[in-house]
Amino acid sequence: MSAEWINIQIMECEDVVGRAVTVFRQSDGTHQRYVLGNGRKVEANADGTFVIPESATELRVMGI
């Protein structure tokens, strides 16, 4: 059985060169995760930024 992920927060972010990127906080009722619009996982940092693991691209939140 696959989990059904529900968007619980949508954050507009930008990378270091100013490109806009949307990050979704999702929950399956038990776990939470952060993903891009294409489903690619991102990691949340303690300072409120995000990192795309494969590219080490840092994303900063512009708006919620």
C-alpha positions as CSV (number, residue, x, y, z in Angstrom):
1,M,0.0,0.0,0.0
2,S,1.5,3.3,-1.0
3,A,1.1,6.4,1.1
4,E,-1.1,9.3,0.0
5,W,0.8,12.5,0.6
6,I,-1.3,15.6,1.2
7,N,0.1,19.2,0.8
8,I,0.0,21.0,4.1
9,Q,2.2,24.0,3.2
10,I,3.4,25.6,0.0
11,M,6.5,27.8,0.2
12,E,7.9,30.0,-2.6
13,C,11.7,29.8,-2.5
14,E,14.6,31.1,-4.5
15,D,18.0,29.7,-5.3
16,V,21.3,31.6,-5.0
17,V,20.8,33.1,-8.5
18,G,17.2,34.2,-7.8
19,R,15.3,31.5,-9.7
20,A,11.9,30.8,-8.1
21,V,11.3,27.3,-6.8
22,T,8.2,25.9,-5.0
23,V,8.7,23.6,-2.1
24,F,5.7,21.6,-0.7
25,R,5.5,20.3,2.9
26,Q,3.5,17.1,2.7
27,S,2.1,14.6,5.3
28,D,0.7,11.1,5.0
29,G,-0.8,11.4,8.4
30,T,2.2,9.9,10.2
31,H,5.3,11.3,8.4
32,Q,6.2,14.6,6.9
33,R,8.4,15.4,3.9
34,Y,9.5,18.3,1.7
35,V,9.4,18.0,-2.0
36,L,9.6,20.1,-5.2
37,G,6.7,20.3,-7.6
38,N,8.1,17.3,-9.5
39,G,8.2,15.2,-6.4
40,R,12.0,15.4,-5.9
41,K,12.8,15.4,-2.2
42,V,14.6,18.3,-0.5
43,E,16.1,18.5,2.9
44,A,15.1,21.1,5.5
45,N,17.9,22.9,7.3
46,A,17.7,24.2,10.9
47,D,18.0,27.8,9.7
48,G,14.8,27.5,7.6
49,T,16.5,27.0,4.2
50,F,16.3,23.8,2.1
51,V,18.9,21.9,0.1
52,I,18.4,19.8,-3.0
53,P,20.6,16.8,-2.1
54,E,21.9,15.8,-5.5
55,S,23.0,19.3,-6.5
56,A,23.7,20.9,-3.1
57,T,21.5,23.8,-4.3
58,E,20.3,25.9,-1.4
59,L,16.8,27.4,-1.4
60,R,15.6,30.3,0.7
61,V,12.0,30.9,1.5
62,M,10.5,34.1,-0.1
63,G,6.9,33.6,1.0
64,I,4.5,31.1,2.4
